[in-house]
Amino acid sequence: MKSPYFIGVFAALSLAGVRGSLAQAPTPVTWSVRAEDMLAMRPGAEARVTLVAAIAPGWHIYSLSQKPGGPIAMSIAVPHGQPFTLAGSVAGPKPEITTQSTFDVPVEWYSDSARFTVPLKLTTSASGTTLEGRIVTRFQVCSETVCLPPRSITLPVRLQQRREAGR
């Protein structure tokens, strides 16, 4: 019979191993942000930001337009308190579409890479030649055999006023 001390040490080491393996979960999607320089940085001015999802081979994320009753749709939002707000609908690529017996609606996803255009409008408090804020995207990534839990990623956005030629 094993001592309670041995069982306790074994359980602690086992949990440490599980925690370590969970911390090393795959990250099959890498996000990047690109903002075009703005002509003028004034309240109400509009800007476009491009988010790019680079998706590892064998993985996919679900689309912005995924219907309810299927997998978790991706979303892109601007949190409260930013120097800009959403100025319309986020545009994304046409998703791949299939039917799966698991869901009652068509399943829409992106693989390889996906580019999203986010229209922004500067708030009344926005001023200066550079503004920094955040955009949040929530998505779920899956392969043919496993789905990772949905996650939200906060992406930094930097808007800058164009410099005039000769300056």
N, C-alpha and C positions, 0 to 999 in steps of 0.2 A: 504494500500500500504506500502511495506517495504521500509525503508530508504536506500539510496545508501551505507551508512556506514555498515548497517547490511548485505547487499548483498556482499560487499567487504570482510568483516570478514568471512562470511560463505564460500565464494569462496576460501579464503586463507586457512581456516581450512580443506576444502575438498581436496585441492591440497596437503596439508601436509599429510593427511591420505593416499592419493594415493601414494605419494612419499615414505611414511613409508612402505606401503604394497609392493611396488616394491623392496625396499631394502631387504625385507624378502622373496625373490623368493626362491623356493626350490633349493637345491643343491644335486640332486640325484646321482652324480658321485663323488667319492673321488679317487684321484690319489696318488700313492706312487712310489718311485724310489729306485731301488737297483742296485748298481754297484759292480761287483766282483773286488777284489784287483788285481792289475796288477803286473806281474813279473818284468817288467822294465818300467820306465817312461822315454822314449826317443822319440824324434820326429819320427813319422811314426809308432810307436807302436799302436796296435789295442786293443780295449776293447769292452766289451758288457755291455750294460745297459738294465735293465728290467724295463719297466713301467707297472704298474698294475692299471687297472680301476675297482674299486669296484662300481657296479651299483645297486642302490636301487631296491627292488621288484616293478614290474610294469613299469619300465623304460627301455630304451635301447639307445645305441648310434649306429650310422651308421658306416659301416666298412671302412677300408683303401682302399678296392678294389671296393667300390660302384661306379657303372658306371654313367657317365654324363646323365642327363635327369631324374635322380631320386633325392632322398634327398641328402643333403650335406655330402660328404664323409669326414671321419676323416683324418687328416694329422698329421704327426710328423716331426718336422724340427729342425735343429740346427741353431740358429741365427748367423749372421756374428760376428766375434770378439771373439769367444769362443776358448779355448785352444785345441779344437778338432773339427773335421768335421764329417759328415756322411760318412761312409766307405762302403756303399752299401744300399740295400733296407731294410726297416723295416719289420720284420716278425711278423705276428699276427696270432691269431687262425682262424680256419675256421668259417666264419660267418653263422648265420642262414639266410636262403633265402626264400622269399615269393614274390608273385605278389600282387600288389595293383592297384585298378582301377585309383588311382590318378596319377600314373606314367606309362610311356611306357616301363620301364626296370625293371628287378627284383630288389627287395629291399633287401639289405644285412645289418644285424645288429648284435650287441653283446648284450646279457643281462646277468645279475648276475655279472659276472666278465670277464675281458679279459686281457691277458698278452701279451705284445709286446716286442720283442727283437730289440734293437737299436744298430747297429754296429758303432763304433766310431774309428777314427784314430787321434792320437795326431798331432798337427800342428808343424811346424818347430820352433816356439817360445815356445813350451811347455817344461817346465823343473821343477825340484823339485820332492819331494816325494808325494805331494798332489796337485791336480789341481781341481779348482772349476769352473763350468760353468753352462749353462742352456740349456734345451731342451724345445721347445714349441709344444704343441699339440692343434689342433683346432678340435672341434667336436660339434655336435648338439645332444641333448638328448630329447627324446620324450616318451610319454606314449601312451596309446590307444586313449586318448582324447585331448592331448595338446602337442605341441612342444615348447620348450624354444628356444630363439634366439641362434644361433651358438655363441660359445665363445672360446677364446684362453686362455690357462693356461700355465704359465711359471713354469717349474719344475726345482728345483736346482739339479745339478749333482756333486757329489764329487768322484773323482778318486784318489785312494791311491795305493802306491807301497806296495807290500807284504813285511812283515817283515820276515827276515830269522829266522829259528829256533835257539834258544839259545841267541837271542838278546833282 
